[in-house]
């Protein structure tokens, strides 16, 4: 099931949609992710709160950007790799998410 490979992600055209019921971690339908809290981007990103957090590793340690979901943030549960971004020039931001 995971991780998925996302090829040629274009921020202007593409949306990353996630089910709040399927992912849990306190996600609610219509929620807007907050940079630095529920969405952390960078090299080896780590959660900053005990909330569910999307972690966007800009190089994935291999030069391939990767998206992780950490359902319990700083509470010790491991983040799960959910997607590898292949051939992607655009960075992922909070504006690219839709929580349903």
N, C-alpha and C positions, 0 to 999 in steps of 0.2 A: 504494500500500500504506500508506504513512504520510504525513502524520500522520492519526490517527484522531480523530474527534470523539466525546467522551464527554458525553452529556447527562444532567443530573440525578444526578451521582454522590452516593451516600449511603454514608458510611463504615460504618455499621452493617449495611448490606445488600450492599455491592459489594466485590469483590476484583479487584485488578489482577494477572493471571497472566501470567508471562513464561517462555519456554522458555530454559533455560540453554544448550542446544545452539544455538538460533537466535540468541541475543544475544551469546554469547561473553563476552569481557571478564573471564574468571575466575569468572563466575557458576556456582554449583553447585546441584543440586536440593536443596530444603529450606533453602537459605541464608536467614538472617534478615538483612535490611538493617540497617545501623548508621547512625543519625542522625549527621551530621557527617563520615561517611567514605564509605559506599557509597550514602547518600541525603542530599542537601543540598537544603534548602528555603529560599526567601527570594526577594527581588527580585534578579534577575541572579545566580543561584547559580553557583559555579565549583567544580570538583573540588579536593580537598585532598590526594589521593594518586594514585599511578599505577594504582590499581585501577579497574575498571569502576564507573561511578557514575551513579545516576539523579539528575537535577537537576530539581527542581520549582520552576518560576518562578511565584511566587504572583500575579503580575499580567501576565506575558507581554509587558509593555511596551504592551499594548493593553487591559488590564483583564480579559483572559481568561487564567486560569491555564493553564500549559503544562508538559508533562512531556517531558524530553529524556533520551537515553541517551548517555553518553560511554564508549565501550568501553575507552579507554586512560587515562582520568583526566587527569592533568597532563602526559602525554607528547606533547601537541601535536595529536592527532587531534581533529577537530571533533565536537562533540556533535550528535546527530541528533534533531530534533523528532519525537516519536512520538505525542503526543496533545494535543488542546485540550480543556479542561474547560468545557462550556457550561452555564449555569444551575445552577452548583454552589455550594452554601452551605458544604459540608464541605471542610476542608483535607485534602490527602493526607498520610499519615504512613507510617512504616515498617510499621505494623500492617496496612496495606491491600494489601501485596504478597505474592504467592505465587510462588516460583521453582520451576519443575518441570523 
